């Protein structure tokens, strides 16, 4: 591995409690498995350190921080993510999960999908981090994001590929609404994002009221229902009724393609209107 002196890296220290009862070689095995993973939308491992009981993973540093920071910690002077960028982020993350679920053999369950584990590069392309850690999350739920866990995951051992899909659906809700998965500052009926949003996802009139106010109405209304339909299939209470991540990717690709067609049609209609005025 070659790292230039000018390269900025991010260091993740692994909680030593993950390794209680584990042999020292387990960390080396973890590193070996993670280092084999390569995809444009994952934060790839560039190095590691394991000395005197301290275990660290080293990744590229992403200057735009996490999706969580962009959505929930930005001030009034920050530029919000546009609607098209939000859809592009959702598509990129879904492709990263599809890689873990369907390309890797055996399949890799992420088990900790949340907006703070989605890092954004300078072009706002998403990179999923914290993958490959599922075996160390098995005995504890302390590292899992509150509000992201599927109903079946009261026991960490019950986590499946479809549980990842549920967590991704919560991230999509964050992109849609700008709200956090759990927010005790809101009225009681709105504190849990999933419970508040689920009954409204198929109500087109309600959808407009759910959209992140930071967008200031700058989004194509036609794209809301299909986006909400994808979310609804991800956050089904019954895991068997949830879409696979491959189906989610296909649906998001169709949404992007249809949005492009709608944009061209709107532009063409605008040009015809302008021509008729002369």
N, C-alpha and C positions, 0 to 999 in steps of 0.2 A: 504494500500500500504506500502511495506517495501523497504527502500532504504538504503544500507550499506554506511558507511562513506567513503569507498574506491571507490564507484561507481561514474563514471564520467558521467554527464548528460548534455544535450543541452537544452537551454532555448530559446524559440521563443516568442518575445514580439509582441503582436497583435496591429497593428496600431489602435489607438483610433478612427480614422476617420471611420473605418469599423462599429462602433457602433453608429454613429450619427443617432438619431431618433429611436434607438432600446432600449428596456427595459433592465435593468441589468440582468434579468433572461435569456436573449438570450444567453449570454456567457455560463451560466450553462447548457443550453440546448445543445449548441454546444459541450461542453466537454462531456456531457452524450452520445451524438450520436457518437463522435469520439472514446470514450473509449470502445464502443461495437465492434469495428473493430479489427479483428485479422487475420493476414496472414503473412507467412514467408517473404514476399517481401514488406511489408510496415513498416515504422518506427512507431512503436506503441507508443501511449501516455502512460506515466508512472505517470503523475501528472499535476497539474495546480495551478495557483495562480491568485486570483482576489481581489485586494484591492485598494481602493481610485482611481478608474478609470484606474488602470493598470491591464492589462490582459495578462497572460503568459501561454504558453503551454510547458510542459517539456517532452522531449523524451530522449531515449538513445543517447549517443554521439558515432558517428562513426569515428574512428581514421583515416580512409583513405579519409575522406572528401567527396566531391561530384564528380560525373562523370564529371561535367564541369571543375573542378580543374584538374582532371586527363588528360582530353583531351586538354585543352586550356591553362593551367597555369603551366604545368610542364616544367622544364628546360632540357638542353641537358644531364644532368646526371641522370634524372629520367628514371625509367624503364617503357616503354610504355605498354599499355594493349595489350595482344596478341589477335589475331583474334578470337580464340576459347573463350576467356574471353569476348570479345565484343558481340559475339553471345549469350553467356550465360547471360550476363547482359540484352540484349534485351528480351530474353525469360522470365527472372525473372520479369522485369518491365511489360511486357505484361500480365503476370499472375496476377500481382497486380491490373492492370487496369481491367482485366476480373473479378476479385473478386468484385471490386467496381461496375462494370456495371451489372454483371449477377448473382452474389451471394447475394449481399446486396439487401434488399427489404425495401423501394423502391430503385431503382438504384441510385448510387451516381456519379454525374458528377464531375470530379476532377477540371477541368477548369484552371489548372496552371501547366501542365506537361512540364517540361523542364529539361535539364541536371543538373542544380544547385539544383533541388529538388529530385535528385536521389542520395542517399547516399550509400557509399560502406563500408562494414565491412572489417575485417582483411583478410578474404578469398575472397574479391572482389565480394561478393554477393550483389545485389542491394536491396535497401529499399526505396520505394517511400514515400516522405514526402509531407506535406502541403495539404493533402486530407481533405475533410469535410469542406472546407472553401468557397465553391462555393456561398453560400447565401450571404456572405459578399463581394464577388467580383462582385455581381450583378450590383451594381450602378457605378462601376468604373473599368477601364481596367489598372490602374496604376501598379497593381501587376502582370499582365500577361507578360510573356516573349516576347519581341519583336522578330519577326521572327518565332514564334511558332504558332501564331494564324491562324486559318483557314480563308479563304476568307469571309465566311458568318458571321464572328464574329466582324464586324465593330461595332455592337451593342452587349454589353456583354449579353443581354437577349436572343440573338440568339444562344447562345452556347448550343450544344447538345452532346450526347454520341459520335457521329461521329466527332465532333470537337476535342474531346480528342484523337481519333484515328489519326487525322491529326497531332496533336502536337507530338504524339508518333512517327509518321513517320519522323518528323524533327529530333527527337533524334536519330533514326536509321541512318539518313543521317550523323549526327555528328559522330556516331560510324564508319561508312563506310569511311568518308573522313577526319576526324579530323578537319573539318572546323566549325567555329561558324555560327549560323543561319543568322546573319547579321555581315558583316565585312567591314567597310568603308576603310580599308587599302588595299583592293584588287581592281583590275580594276572594273570599273562600272558594266560590264556584269557579274561579279562574286560576287558582294557584297551580293546579296540575295541568300542563299544556295539553296533554293527550286527551284527558277527560273533558276539558273545555272545548277542544277543537273537533273531536270525533263526530259529534252529532251535527256539526255544521258543514262538513266537507262536501256533502252532496246538495247543499242549498246554495245555488248560485248567487242569490241576493245576500246571504250571510257571508259568502266568501270575500266579497269586496270589503266588508268591514273587518275581516281578519288580517288583511294584508298589512305588512310592516309600514307604519306611518312614515318611516324614514325614506321610503320610496316616493312619497309625495305624489302618489297617483301616476307615476311614470312607469307603467307596465302595460303590456297588451292584455286587455280583459279576456280575450279568447284563450289565452294560455293558462288561466287560473283553473278552470274545471279539470282539464287533463292532468295538471300538476297535482291537484287535490285528490283525484282518483288514484294516482300512484301512491300518495301518502296513505289513503284509506286502505289499500291492499297490503301495505307494509305493517300497519299497526292493528291488524285484526287480532282479537283476543285469542282466537284459536290458531295455533301455529300452522295447522294443516290448511287453513284458509289464506294464509299469507302467500304473496308471490315469492318465487325464487328470485335471487339477485339477478340472474340472467334475464328474467322477464322484466325486472325493473329497468335494467340497462336498455333493453329493447324499447320499452315505453318512453324512456327519457330521450333516446335517439329520435323516435318518432316526433316527440314534442319539439325538439330542436329543429327538425326538418320542417315541420308544419309551421313553426314560428317564422322560419326563413321564407317560406312560401307566402305567408300572410303579410310579411314585411314588404316583399316585392309587389304583392297585389295592392297594398295600401299606397306604396310609392307610385305605382303605375296609375292608380286612380287619381292621386294628387296631381300628377303631371297632366292627365287628361283634363282635369278641372281647370288648371292654370292655362292650358292651351285654349280652352273654350272662352276664356275671358278676353282674348285678343281678337 
